Amino acid sequence: MTLNAPIPPAVPTATTGPPRARFELDAVRALGALAVVMYHGYQHDGQPLWGTAWHSLISNTVFVEIFFVVSGFLLWLPLVRTARLERSPTPGATMLRRRATSLLPLYVGVIVIVWLINNPQWPGWWQDLALHLTMTNVYSDQFIFWTDGPAWSLAVEFHFYVAVAILTFWINATVRRDAAEAVREGAGTATGRRRARSARRLVVLVPVVLLAVSVAYRLWAALVQDYPSTSYAVWFNPLAQGHDFALGMLLAVLVGWRVRLGRWARAGVIVVAAGGLAALVQLDTTASPQTVKLAQAGVSLCAAALIGTIVLSSDPAPAWLTWRPLVWVGGVSYGLYLFHEPVMRALGALHVLPEQPTRWWLVGAFVVAATLPLAWLANVLVRTRLSPRIDAAIVRHRERVAAARSDGQAPPAIVAAPSYETHFGWTE
């Protein structure tokens, strides 16, 4: 038995294939952000189609669910591949630091500026500012949508980031134990690969449990407690949205296991998902608010199915996913999502938005046109330039602290890397 035998790759079949390195999801983000802006333009004009199927279609939450599904997928996929011993474990703190430095500077800047404009006299609604800066506004019925309404979803996302960072410590420890065991048994053999299963079970178990707990919570809130739809802290908190992330995580598991959908299978999934969304839209016009809130899990399932037709495909991406204008909008969609409501309120205060209720779509288009340049500028100045510098400064500070702590101490003895790290070619 040799410890240097390579790990045999999965044999491509009708349902398996080589791992994909990139997924074309920028266009999906663009469509999601644009749909949210159009819906808020519809809200701004007083929701003139209230009570009709068109209202249910416009106010459908499928694109918000898609945002969460995509986040769950992208964050969980590296852990799935780590569990399969295909990549080196990445520390949870590193993942969280990268996310925080990428997203928080723009978020904090927007929240503080908008709050100062809305509260010209000190102390103003300081509770609102504190809740938004700590991303706990999702637990307040009063303040959840204040300052910047769409910020609630970003608060939910950051809860998920923290949870994944914590889980990463657990999964990485399990992966290292699996890797060492696989090497001892002979990682190049079928026996060795079968023995390294603990982490694989774990990356499947976590999203299954999250999905079950989130759905159970919604059942409890709707059927036992009978919370109204205006109990925003009940229906918009991280646990209530957990099923979205869980479905995205399960998609990551399927991708990690190299499941592929053929052309006809993808077409069938699209037809079924579209039919399911149509049925849920119709249900929204007749059902009780509690039933509608329960049906949101169905909307999430349809959203995950649609994302699945993209990430589980082994064919080249369709043209619309790589269309440059749409991809560009997807690249600045974070700023578009964060800026559009304050911009819409400012334009409304200046009376430059169309006032006709039947022209709500024009309001949305006007807000998109006004917000995109601002989103692009913020992306260039903050996310492209400032955020990487903040991240690099944090890394340098940690290195200086580590160096200062080691001053005056004898240099550590040079020890050979563990055999499993050498075998798998892992580096920190």
C-alpha positions in Angstrom: 0.0 0.0 0.0 1.3 3.4 -0.9 0.5 6.8 0.6 1.4 8.6 -2.7 -1.3 7.0 -4.8 -3.5 9.7 -6.4 -7.2 10.0 -5.5 -9.1 8.5 -8.4 -11.5 11.0 -9.9 -15.2 10.3 -10.3 -15.9 8.5 -13.5 -18.2 10.8 -15.7 -21.5 9.2 -16.4 -24.9 10.5 -17.5 -25.4 12.1 -14.1 -21.8 12.9 -13.1 -19.1 15.0 -14.6 -16.0 17.0 -13.7 -16.3 19.8 -11.1 -17.2 23.2 -12.4 -15.0 26.1 -11.3 -17.4 28.9 -12.2 -21.2 29.5 -12.3 -22.8 32.2 -14.4 -25.0 33.8 -11.7 -24.4 37.5 -12.2 -27.3 37.8 -14.7 -29.5 36.1 -12.1 -28.5 38.7 -9.5 -29.2 41.4 -12.0 -32.7 40.2 -12.7 -33.4 39.8 -9.0 -32.2 43.3 -8.2 -34.2 44.8 -11.1 -37.4 42.9 -10.1 -37.1 44.2 -6.5 -36.7 47.8 -7.7 -39.7 47.5 -10.0 -41.8 46.1 -7.1 -40.8 49.0 -4.8 -41.8 51.4 -7.7 -45.1 49.6 -7.7 -45.4 50.1 -3.9 -44.5 53.7 -4.3 -47.5 54.2 -6.5 -49.9 52.7 -4.0 -50.1 49.2 -5.4 -52.8 50.0 -7.9 -53.4 46.4 -8.9 -54.2 45.2 -5.4 -56.5 42.2 -5.2 -55.7 40.9 -8.7 -53.4 38.1 -10.0 -51.1 40.8 -11.4 -50.6 42.2 -7.9 -49.7 38.7 -6.7 -47.3 38.3 -9.6 -45.6 41.6 -9.1 -45.3 41.2 -5.3 -44.1 37.6 -5.5 -41.0 37.1 -3.4 -39.3 34.6 -5.8 -36.4 37.0 -6.6 -35.7 37.6 -2.9 -35.8 33.9 -2.3 -33.4 33.5 -5.3 -30.9 35.9 -3.6 -30.9 33.7 -0.5 -30.7 30.4 -2.4 -27.7 31.7 -4.4 -26.0 32.8 -1.2 -26.5 29.4 0.5 -25.2 27.7 -2.6 -22.1 29.8 -3.0 -21.1 29.7 0.7 -21.7 26.0 1.1 -20.1 24.7 -2.1 -16.5 25.2 -0.9 -17.3 23.3 2.3 -18.8 20.5 0.3 -15.7 20.2 -1.8 -13.6 20.4 1.3 -15.6 17.5 2.7 -14.9 15.5 -0.4 -11.2 16.1 0.2 -10.9 18.1 -3.1 -9.6 21.3 -1.6 -7.8 22.6 1.5 -10.0 23.7 4.4 -10.4 27.4 4.6 -10.7 28.9 8.1 -14.2 30.2 9.0 -12.7 33.4 10.3 -11.1 34.0 6.9 -14.4 33.5 5.0 -16.2 35.8 7.4 -13.5 38.5 7.2 -13.6 38.5 3.4 -17.4 38.8 3.4 -17.4 41.5 6.0 -14.7 43.6 4.3 -16.5 43.2 1.0 -20.0 44.1 2.1 -19.9 46.1 5.3 -18.1 49.3 4.3 -20.8 50.2 1.8 -23.6 49.0 4.0 -22.5 51.0 7.0 -21.9 54.1 4.9 -25.4 54.0 3.3 -27.1 53.3 6.7 -25.3 56.1 8.5 -25.8 58.7 5.7 -29.5 57.9 5.2 -30.1 57.9 8.9 -28.4 61.3 9.4 -30.6 62.7 6.6 -33.7 61.3 8.1 -32.7 62.4 11.7 -31.4 66.0 11.4 -31.9 66.6 15.2 -29.9 64.7 17.7 -30.5 62.1 19.1 -33.2 61.2 16.6 -34.3 57.6 16.4 -31.0 56.3 17.7 -32.6 52.8 18.3 -33.1 52.5 14.5 -29.5 53.3 13.8 -28.2 50.9 16.5 -30.4 48.0 15.2 -29.4 48.5 11.6 -25.6 48.8 12.4 -25.8 45.6 14.5 -28.1 44.0 11.9 -30.7 43.1 14.5 -33.4 45.2 12.9 -34.9 42.0 11.7 -36.1 41.3 15.2 -38.1 44.6 15.4 -41.6 45.0 14.0 -41.1 48.8 14.2 -37.6 49.3 12.8 -37.1 46.4 10.4 -37.8 48.5 7.3 -36.7 51.9 8.5 -33.8 53.9 7.1 -33.3 51.5 4.2 -36.0 48.9 3.6 -34.0 46.3 1.6 -31.3 46.2 4.4 -33.4 43.6 6.2 -32.3 40.9 3.7 -28.7 41.9 4.2 -29.1 41.5 7.9 -30.5 38.0 7.3 -27.5 37.2 5.1 -25.0 38.2 7.7 -26.6 36.0 10.2 -26.1 33.2 7.8 -22.4 34.2 7.2 -21.7 34.0 10.9 -23.5 30.7 11.2 -21.5 29.2 8.3 -18.2 30.6 9.8 -19.0 28.8 13.1 -19.9 25.6 11.3 -16.7 25.8 9.3 -14.6 25.2 12.4 -16.5 22.0 13.0 -16.5 20.8 9.4 -12.8 21.5 8.9 -11.9 19.6 12.1 -13.9 16.6 10.8 -12.3 16.9 7.3 -8.8 16.8 8.7 -9.7 13.7 10.8 -11.3 12.1 7.6 -8.2 13.0 5.6 -5.8 11.4 8.1 -8.0 8.3 8.3 -8.2 8.1 4.5 -4.4 8.2 4.2 -3.9 5.6 6.9 -6.4 3.3 5.0 -4.9 4.1 1.7 -6.5 7.2 0.1 -5.9 5.8 -3.4 -8.1 2.8 -2.6 -11.9 2.5 -2.5 -11.6 1.5 1.2 -9.7 4.7 2.1 -12.3 6.9 0.3 -15.2 5.1 2.0 -13.7 5.6 5.4 -13.6 9.4 4.9 -17.3 9.9 5.2 -17.9 11.9 8.4 -17.6 15.3 6.8 -19.6 14.3 3.8 -22.5 13.3 6.1 -22.1 16.5 8.0 -22.4 18.8 4.9 -25.6 17.0 4.0 -27.1 16.8 7.5 -26.7 20.5 8.3 -28.9 21.8 5.4 -31.5 19.1 6.0 -31.8 20.0 9.6 -31.9 23.7 8.8 -34.7 23.1 6.2 -36.7 21.0 8.7 -36.4 23.5 11.5 -37.2 26.5 9.3 -40.3 24.9 7.8 -41.4 23.7 11.3 -41.0 27.3 12.6 -43.2 28.6 9.8 -45.8 26.0 10.6 -45.7 26.9 14.3 -46.0 30.7 13.5 -48.9 30.2 11.1 -50.9 27.4 12.5 -50.2 27.5 16.3 -49.5 31.2 17.0 -51.6 32.5 14.1 -49.2 35.5 13.7 -50.6 38.1 11.2 -48.6 39.1 8.1 -47.7 42.4 9.8 -45.6 40.6 12.5 -42.6 41.4 10.4 -40.0 40.2 13.0 -41.7 36.8 12.9 -41.8 36.3 9.1 -38.6 38.1 8.1 -36.1 36.9 10.7 -33.2 34.6 9.8 -34.9 31.4 11.0 -38.0 32.2 8.9 -35.8 32.5 5.8 -33.6 29.6 6.7 -35.3 27.2 4.2 -34.0 29.4 1.4 -30.4 29.0 2.5 -30.9 25.3 3.1 -32.2 24.7 -0.4 -29.1 26.5 -1.8 -26.9 24.4 0.4 -28.5 21.2 -0.9 -27.9 22.4 -4.4 -24.2 22.8 -3.5 -24.3 19.2 -2.2 -25.7 18.0 -5.6 -23.0 20.0 -7.4 -20.3 18.6 -5.1 -21.5 15.1 -5.8 -21.3 16.0 -9.5 -25.0 15.5 -10.3 -25.9 16.8 -13.7 -29.2 17.5 -15.4 -29.5 16.9 -19.1 -31.3 19.3 -21.5 -34.7 17.6 -21.3 -34.5 17.3 -17.6 -33.7 21.0 -17.2 -36.7 21.8 -19.5 -38.9 19.7 -17.4 -37.8 21.3 -14.1 -38.4 24.8 -15.6 -41.9 23.8 -16.7 -42.8 22.4 -13.3 -41.3 25.3 -11.4 -43.1 27.9 -13.6 -46.3 26.0 -13.1 -45.8 25.9 -9.4 -45.1 29.6 -9.3 -48.3 30.3 -11.3 -50.3 28.2 -8.9 -48.8 30.0 -5.9 -49.6 33.3 -7.5 -53.2 32.3 -7.9 -53.3 31.0 -4.4 -52.1 34.4 -3.1 -55.3 36.1 -4.4 -57.7 33.8 -2.5 -55.9 32.3 0.5 -55.5 33.6 4.0 -52.4 35.5 5.0 -51.2 32.6 7.1 -51.6 30.2 4.2 -49.7 32.6 1.9 -46.8 32.7 4.4 -46.7 28.9 4.5 -46.7 28.8 0.7 -43.6 30.9 0.7 -41.7 27.7 1.2 -43.1 26.5 -2.1 -41.9 29.7 -3.7 -38.5 29.0 -2.3 -38.6 25.5 -3.7 -39.4 26.8 -7.2 -36.6 29.4 -6.9 -34.1 26.6 -6.0 -35.4 24.5 -8.9 -34.8 27.3 -11.3 -31.3 27.9 -9.9 -30.7 24.2 -10.2 -31.2 24.3 -13.9 -28.2 26.6 -14.1 -25.8 25.1 -11.6 -26.5 21.5 -12.5 -26.0 21.9 -16.2 -23.0 20.6 -18.0 -23.8 22.4 -21.2 -22.5 25.9 -22.1 -24.4 28.7 -20.4 -27.3 30.1 -22.4 -26.7 33.5 -24.0 -28.8 35.5 -21.6 -26.6 34.4 -18.7 -23.6 35.9 -20.4 -25.2 38.9 -21.9 -22.8 41.7 -21.0 -25.3 44.4 -20.0 -27.0 42.0 -17.7 -23.8 40.7 -16.3 -22.6 44.3 -15.7 -25.8 45.1 -13.8 -25.3 41.9 -11.8 -21.8 43.1 -10.9 -23.2 46.3 -9.3 -26.4 44.7 -8.1 -25.4 45.0 -4.4 -25.2 48.8 -4.7 -28.4 48.9 -6.8 -30.2 46.9 -4.2 -28.9 49.0 -1.3 -29.3 52.4 -2.9 -32.5 52.3 -4.8 -35.0 52.9 -2.0 -33.3 56.0 -0.6 -32.9 57.3 -4.2 -36.6 56.7 -4.8 -37.6 58.5 -1.6 -35.4 61.4 -2.6 -36.8 61.6 -6.1 -40.3 61.4 -4.7 -39.6 64.3 -2.3 -38.4 66.3 -5.3 -41.6 65.4 -7.2 -39.7 64.2 -10.3 -41.3 60.7 -10.3 -44.4 60.0 -12.4 -47.5 60.3 -10.3 -50.0 58.3 -12.4 -50.9 55.0 -10.7 -50.9 53.1 -14.0 -47.3 54.1 -14.7 -45.7 52.3 -11.7 -43.4 50.5 -14.1 -42.1 53.9 -15.3 -41.3 54.8 -11.7 -39.2 51.6 -11.4 -37.4 52.3 -14.6 -36.7 55.9 -13.6 -35.3 54.7 -10.3 -33.1 52.1 -12.0 -31.7 54.7 -14.4 -31.0 57.1 -11.5 -29.5 54.5 -9.2 -27.2 52.5 -11.6 -24.6 55.3 -11.9 -24.5 55.6 -8.1 -24.2 51.8 -7.7 -21.4 51.7 -10.3 -19.5 54.5 -8.5 -19.9 52.9 -5.1 -18.7 49.6 -6.6 -15.5 51.2 -8.0 -14.7 53.3 -5.0 -15.8 51.1 -2.1 -16.0 47.5 -3.1 -13.1 47.5 -5.6 -10.7 49.9 -3.9 -11.6 50.5 -0.3 -12.7 47.0 0.7 -9.5 45.2 -0.5 -7.4 47.7 1.4 -9.3 47.2 4.6 -9.0 43.4 4.2 -5.2 43.7 3.6 -4.8 46.1 6.6 -6.6 43.5 8.8 -4.3 40.8 7.6 -1.2 42.9 8.1 -2.4 43.9 11.6 -2.8 40.2 12.5 0.6 39.4 11.2 2.2 42.2 13.3 0.4 41.0 16.4 1.6 37.5 15.8 5.1 38.7 15.2 5.0 40.8 18.4 3.9 37.8 20.5 6.7 35.7 19.2 9.4 38.3 20.0 11.9 37.0 22.5 10.8 33.4 22.1 12.9 30.7 20.6 11.9 29.9 17.0 9.7 26.9 16.7 11.3 23.7 15.6 10.8 22.8 12.0 8.3 19.9 12.0 7.3 17.9 8.9 3.8 18.6 7.7 1.3 15.9 8.7 1.2 13.1 6.2 -2.4 13.7 5.1 -1.6 17.4 4.2 1.4 16.4 2.2 -0.6 13.7 0.5 -3.5 15.9 -0.6 -1.3 18.8 -1.4 -3.0 21.1 1.1 -1.6 24.5 2.1 -3.0 27.0 4.4 
